[in-house]
Amino acid sequence: MAGDRGDDFLIIGTAGPRLSAAQRAVEIGRVLARVLLLNLAVAFAKIFYGYWSGAVSILSDGFHSLTDAASNVVALVGSRAAHRPADESHPYGHRKFETLAAGAILFFLLLVLLEVVEAAIGRLRSGAVPQVTPTSFFVMIATLGVNLVVVRYETRAGRRLRSEVVIADSHHTRSDVFTSLTVIAALAGVQMGWPMLDALAALTVAVFIGRACYGIAKEATGVLADRVVLDTREVERVVASLPETVGCHEIRTRGSADHAFLDLHVWFPPEMRLDEAHRLSHLVKDRLLEAFPSLADVIIHIEPPPKTSEKLEARS
């Protein structure tokens, strides 16, 4: 299925219609703009009430939500730059700007992590007791509901559009869901006479933020380090679907879920004319582009098959 990640590679399939670069950029922009407005509403509600009540857990969760909004802005800018067409200075396009935007989200998350830890430690030292009222629970439950809607919407949109930056942002928002649940539990504990739970909840928020940092860093570094993004067995299967080919090897892929590059060596019968092999190589390329819609380009090196023993060894 498109977008399912294995241990070492990302299988890019054919699910859903393939959008043009311009259409995809517009769709991603709409998704991020809608999520930005919702995140701002959630963040301001938590921060305002956190300052008013003195609950460091709510305040920390509010800063986390505000960083969600900041990351949306970065993602909007990065996504716009990523879909500029290729030019002489960037013959492979500007797709990695979107990956850099995901890296900027990571930076904002790290800032929030430091802010949350500092606030929690300060509360443990001071021993102050926050004011917990029914309004506290209403604010947290209402914003939790908004976050659940945002996560569901953004995750679906990220998979449909195969957008790394939208998926990264959904991971960020998902951490808000868990932190909000933690804060609600802590508020209940504070109301029952355990004020230390407010600071401990803030530290728990820091753990969830750290986990989100790790996930985004893993995705972004995979693209920047040219990690394999296609299953070589699936590539071999597509090449073998043309009876005129003998096989292939030296399959290399890089890029991201929505903008991948493939180069490989395709074996043709040694007696085949060069012009015929060249013509068939274009058919192989067309088959690969059809099978993997997220491929931006395919480079094929034509060569005769190896000796029988070498060929059997290569296919084993």
C-alpha positions as CSV (number, residue, x, y, z in Angstrom):
1,M,0.0,0.0,0.0
2,A,1.2,3.5,-0.8
3,G,3.1,5.1,2.1
4,D,3.6,2.0,4.2
5,R,7.0,2.0,5.7
6,G,9.0,-1.2,6.2
7,D,12.2,-1.6,8.2
8,D,14.6,-0.4,5.5
9,F,12.5,1.0,2.7
10,L,9.3,2.8,1.7
11,I,7.0,1.0,-0.7
12,I,5.4,3.6,-3.0
13,G,2.4,2.2,-4.7
14,T,-0.4,3.4,-6.9
15,A,-3.1,4.2,-4.4
16,G,-5.2,7.3,-5.3
17,P,-5.1,9.6,-8.3
18,R,-1.8,11.2,-9.1
19,L,-1.9,15.0,-8.8
20,S,0.3,17.4,-10.7
21,A,3.0,19.2,-8.7
22,A,0.9,22.4,-8.8
23,Q,-2.3,20.7,-7.7
24,R,-0.4,19.0,-4.9
25,A,1.1,22.2,-3.7
26,V,-2.3,23.9,-3.6
27,E,-3.8,21.0,-1.7
28,I,-1.0,20.9,0.9
29,G,-1.3,24.6,1.4
30,R,-5.0,24.3,2.1
31,V,-4.5,21.5,4.6
32,L,-1.8,23.4,6.5
33,A,-3.7,26.7,6.5
34,R,-6.8,25.0,8.0
35,V,-4.7,23.2,10.6
36,L,-2.9,26.5,11.4
37,L,-6.1,28.2,12.4
38,L,-7.2,25.3,14.6
39,N,-3.8,25.1,16.3
40,L,-3.8,28.8,17.1
41,A,-7.2,28.5,18.7
42,V,-6.1,25.6,20.8
43,A,-2.8,27.2,21.8
44,F,-4.3,30.5,22.9
45,A,-7.0,28.8,24.9
46,K,-4.5,26.7,26.8
47,I,-1.9,29.5,27.3
48,F,-4.5,32.0,28.5
49,Y,-6.0,29.6,31.0
50,G,-2.6,28.2,32.1
51,Y,-1.4,31.7,33.1
52,W,-4.7,32.5,34.8
53,S,-4.9,29.3,36.8
54,G,-1.2,28.9,37.5
55,A,-1.3,25.3,36.1
56,V,2.1,24.7,34.6
57,S,0.9,21.5,32.9
58,I,-1.8,23.4,31.0
59,L,0.6,26.3,30.2
60,S,3.2,23.8,28.9
61,D,0.7,22.1,26.8
62,G,-0.3,25.5,25.4
63,F,3.2,26.3,24.4
64,H,3.3,22.9,22.7
65,S,0.2,23.7,20.7
66,L,1.6,27.2,19.8
67,T,4.6,25.4,18.4
68,D,2.2,23.3,16.3
69,A,1.0,26.6,14.8
70,A,4.6,27.8,14.3
71,S,5.5,24.6,12.5
72,N,2.4,25.0,10.3
73,V,3.8,28.4,9.1
74,V,7.2,26.9,8.5
75,A,5.6,24.0,6.6
76,L,3.6,26.4,4.4
77,V,6.8,28.3,3.5
78,G,8.8,25.1,2.9
79,S,6.0,23.5,0.9
80,R,5.8,26.5,-1.4
81,A,9.5,26.5,-2.0
82,A,9.6,22.7,-2.5
83,H,7.2,22.8,-5.5
84,R,9.2,25.3,-7.6
85,P,10.1,23.7,-10.9
86,A,13.6,22.4,-11.6
87,D,16.1,24.9,-13.0
88,E,19.7,25.0,-14.1
89,S,20.9,25.3,-10.5
90,H,18.6,22.7,-9.2
91,P,18.1,20.1,-11.9
92,Y,16.5,17.6,-9.4
93,G,14.0,20.2,-8.4
94,H,13.5,21.9,-5.0
95,R,11.8,18.9,-3.2
96,K,14.2,18.8,-0.3
97,F,13.1,22.2,0.8
98,E,10.1,20.4,2.2
99,T,12.4,18.1,4.1
100,L,14.2,21.1,5.4
101,A,10.8,22.5,6.6
102,A,10.3,19.2,8.5
103,G,13.7,19.8,10.1
104,A,12.5,23.3,11.1
105,I,9.5,21.6,12.8
106,L,12.1,19.5,14.8
107,F,13.9,22.7,15.8
108,F,10.7,24.2,17.2
109,L,9.9,21.0,19.1
110,L,13.3,21.1,20.8
111,L,12.6,24.7,21.9
112,V,9.3,23.6,23.4
113,L,11.1,20.6,25.1
114,L,13.5,23.0,26.9
115,E,10.7,25.3,27.9
116,V,8.5,22.6,29.3
117,V,11.4,21.0,31.3
118,E,12.4,24.4,32.8
119,A,8.8,25.2,33.8
120,A,8.3,21.8,35.4
121,I,11.5,21.9,37.4
122,G,10.6,25.5,38.6
123,R,7.2,24.2,39.8
124,L,8.8,21.3,41.7
125,R,11.2,23.7,43.4
126,S,8.5,26.3,44.3
127,G,5.8,23.8,45.4
128,A,3.1,26.2,44.3
129,V,-0.4,24.8,44.0
130,P,-2.4,25.6,40.8
131,Q,-6.0,26.5,40.7
132,V,-8.1,23.6,39.4
133,T,-11.7,24.3,38.6
134,P,-14.4,22.6,36.3
135,T,-13.3,25.2,33.7
136,S,-9.9,23.6,33.7
137,F,-11.3,20.3,32.6
138,F,-13.6,21.9,30.1
139,V,-10.7,23.8,28.4
140,M,-8.6,20.6,28.2
141,I,-11.3,18.3,27.0
142,A,-12.5,20.8,24.4
143,T,-9.0,21.4,23.0
144,L,-8.4,17.6,23.1
145,G,-11.4,17.1,20.8
146,V,-10.0,19.7,18.4
147,N,-6.6,17.9,18.4
148,L,-8.3,14.6,17.6
149,V,-10.0,16.1,14.6
150,V,-6.8,17.7,13.4
151,V,-4.8,14.5,13.7
152,R,-7.3,12.5,11.8
153,Y,-7.7,15.1,9.1
154,E,-4.0,15.8,8.7
155,T,-2.9,12.1,8.7
156,R,-5.4,11.3,5.9
157,A,-4.4,14.3,3.9
158,G,-0.7,13.5,4.3
159,R,-1.1,9.9,3.1
160,R,-3.4,11.0,0.2
161,L,-1.0,13.7,-0.9
162,R,2.1,11.7,0.1
163,S,3.5,14.8,1.8
164,E,6.4,14.3,4.2
165,V,5.8,17.7,5.8
166,V,2.1,17.1,6.4
167,I,2.8,13.7,7.9
168,A,5.5,15.1,10.1
169,D,3.2,17.8,11.3
170,S,0.5,15.2,12.1
171,H,3.0,13.4,14.3
172,H,3.6,16.7,16.1
173,T,-0.1,17.2,16.7
174,R,-0.6,13.6,17.7
175,S,1.8,14.2,20.6
176,D,-0.6,17.0,21.7
177,V,-3.4,14.3,22.1
178,F,-1.3,12.3,24.6
179,T,0.0,15.3,26.5
180,S,-3.6,16.6,26.9
181,L,-4.7,13.3,28.3
182,T,-1.8,13.4,30.7
183,V,-2.6,16.9,31.8
184,I,-6.3,16.0,32.4
185,A,-5.2,13.1,34.6
186,A,-2.8,15.4,36.5
187,L,-5.5,18.0,37.1
188,A,-7.7,15.3,38.6
189,G,-4.8,14.4,40.9
190,V,-4.2,18.0,41.9
191,Q,-7.9,18.4,42.8
192,M,-7.6,15.3,45.0
193,G,-4.7,16.8,46.9
194,W,-1.5,15.9,45.0
195,P,-0.2,19.2,43.6
196,M,3.1,17.7,42.6
197,L,1.3,15.9,39.7
198,D,1.0,19.2,37.9
199,A,4.8,19.4,37.5
200,L,5.1,15.7,36.8
201,A,2.6,16.0,34.0
202,A,4.7,18.8,32.5
203,L,7.7,16.5,32.6
204,T,5.6,13.8,30.9
205,V,4.7,16.3,28.2
206,A,8.5,16.6,27.7
207,V,8.8,12.8,27.1
208,F,6.1,12.9,24.4
209,I,7.7,15.9,22.7
210,G,11.1,14.1,22.7
211,R,9.4,11.1,21.1
212,A,8.0,13.3,18.4
213,C,11.4,14.8,17.9
214,Y,12.9,11.4,17.3
215,G,10.2,10.4,14.7
216,I,10.6,13.6,12.7
217,A,14.4,13.4,12.8
218,K,14.3,9.8,11.5
219,E,12.1,10.7,8.6
220,A,14.0,13.9,7.6
221,T,17.5,12.3,7.9
222,G,16.3,9.3,5.8
223,V,15.6,11.6,2.9
224,L,18.7,13.8,3.3
225,A,20.9,10.7,3.6
226,D,19.3,9.1,0.4
227,R,17.8,6.1,2.2
228,V,16.3,3.4,-0.1
229,V,12.7,4.3,-0.9
230,L,11.5,1.5,-3.2
231,D,11.5,-2.3,-2.7
232,T,14.0,-3.7,-5.3
233,R,11.9,-6.9,-5.7
234,E,8.9,-4.8,-6.8
235,V,11.2,-3.0,-9.3
236,E,12.5,-6.4,-10.6
237,R,8.9,-7.6,-11.0
238,V,7.9,-4.6,-13.2
239,V,11.0,-5.0,-15.4
240,A,10.3,-8.7,-15.8
241,S,6.8,-7.9,-17.0
242,L,8.3,-7.1,-20.4
243,P,9.2,-10.4,-22.0
244,E,12.0,-8.7,-24.1
245,T,14.0,-8.0,-21.0
246,V,16.3,-10.6,-19.4
247,G,16.5,-9.0,-16.0
248,C,18.0,-6.1,-14.0
249,H,20.4,-5.3,-11.2
250,E,22.2,-2.4,-9.6
251,I,18.9,-0.9,-8.5
252,R,19.3,2.3,-6.6
253,T,16.6,4.6,-5.3
254,R,16.6,7.8,-3.3
255,G,14.3,10.7,-2.5
256,S,11.0,10.8,-0.5
257,A,7.6,9.2,-0.6
258,D,6.3,11.6,-3.2
259,H,9.4,12.5,-5.2
260,A,11.7,9.5,-5.7
261,F,14.5,8.8,-8.2
262,L,15.4,5.4,-9.6
263,D,18.4,4.2,-11.6
264,L,19.1,0.7,-12.6
265,H,20.9,-1.6,-15.1
266,V,18.6,-3.6,-17.4
267,W,19.7,-6.7,-19.2
268,F,18.8,-7.2,-22.9
269,P,19.7,-10.1,-25.1
270,P,23.2,-9.7,-26.4
271,E,22.1,-10.2,-30.1
272,M,19.6,-7.3,-29.8
273,R,20.4,-4.2,-31.9
274,L,21.3,-1.1,-29.8
275,D,18.4,1.0,-31.3
276,E,15.9,-1.7,-30.4
277,A,17.3,-2.0,-26.8
278,H,17.1,1.8,-26.5
279,R,13.4,1.7,-27.7
280,L,12.6,-1.0,-25.2
281,S,14.3,0.8,-22.4
282,H,11.8,3.6,-22.8
283,L,9.0,1.0,-22.5
284,V,10.6,-0.2,-19.2
285,K,10.8,3.4,-18.0
286,D,7.1,3.9,-18.8
287,R,6.1,0.8,-17.0
288,L,8.1,1.9,-13.9
289,L,6.6,5.3,-13.9
290,E,3.1,3.8,-14.2
291,A,3.8,1.3,-11.4
292,F,5.3,3.9,-9.1
293,P,3.5,7.2,-9.6
294,S,5.8,9.0,-7.1
295,L,8.8,8.5,-9.3
296,A,10.1,11.8,-10.6
297,D,12.6,10.2,-13.0
298,V,14.1,6.8,-14.0
299,I,17.6,6.4,-15.5
300,I,18.3,3.0,-17.3
301,H,21.7,1.7,-18.2
302,I,21.5,-0.8,-21.0
303,E,23.8,-3.9,-20.9
304,P,24.0,-7.5,-21.9
305,P,23.1,-10.2,-19.3
306,P,25.9,-11.7,-17.3
307,K,27.1,-15.3,-17.7
308,T,24.6,-18.0,-16.6
309,S,26.4,-18.6,-13.3
310,E,26.6,-15.0,-12.5
311,K,23.0,-14.4,-13.5
312,L,21.7,-17.3,-11.3
313,E,23.7,-16.0,-8.4
314,A,22.4,-12.5,-8.9
315,R,18.8,-13.7,-8.9
316,S,19.2,-16.1,-5.9
